[in-house]
Amino acid sequence: MEKRRGKTITITSGKGGVGKSSIVTNMAYILGANKESTYIVDADLSLGNIDIFFGMSPKFNIKDLIEGRKTINEIIVEGPHGIKIIPATSGIAELSSLTDEQRNILLSSLQELAEYDFLLVDTPAGISSNVIYFNSISKNIFIVVTPDPASITDSYAVIKVLHNKTGRRDFNIIANMVKDEAEALSIYKNLLTVSDQFLNVYLDYMGYIPIDANVRLATKKQRLWAEHYPDTQATKALIKICNKLVS
């Protein structure tokens, strides 16, 4: 019997510091809490940090998998609500650009995973070969953007590169660290205007997450804000995004 495969979602960004990994980990928590079986792949292979958000120190990671010392099931660590985390390394420069052989090992290993509803892939920021690769093998691409002009410019650059390199035309936009939805929609419309003018792509507005002091507080304590502050505005906003995914 063929294994049931759910949605593979790559979450990426043009620049660092936009809260991408924070969104991935808390999205996984919300999905897991709703009985959706969820995996996270920390695809920032040389500077991984997903484990930090869960307060974990994994014994093994993707490097052990790629080098043949461990299977994918042997490196997985479990988080709250049964979330399965595939951890990356930190400070290992040679994994910042995978070879074709390493990509094949990783891809075949991911295909060995048990049934799941969601596979969330947290990529590095920017337009490295790893970013292009992970986005090319994912069904859904999410771009996280903030009001910072550099974030908006770099988000457009990522969309352009991914479109040119992979042929992908569909991209989903999440606006993070915004004052309100009006600011989020303004960012989305700016990206949409430029993309419509110069690229043959479709941008879908997935939602926004407002600036929230509880997010910063939870992150400093290496805690998930969706878990420890379930009624805060950021959590409520991310729940709306997750509800779109489930529906």
Secondary structure, DSSP 8 states (H G I E B T S, - for coil): ------EEEEEEESSSSSSHHHHHHHHHHHHHHTT--EEEEE--TTB--HHHHTT---S--HHHHHTTSS-HHHH-EE-GGG-EEE---BS-GGGGS--HHHHHHHHHHHTTS---SEEEEEEEES--HHHHHHHHT-SEEEEEE-SSHHHHHHHHHHHHHHHHHH---EEEEEEEEESSHHHHHHHHHHHHHHHHHH---EEEEEEEEE--HHHHHHHHTT--HHHH-TTSHHHHHHHHHHHHHH-
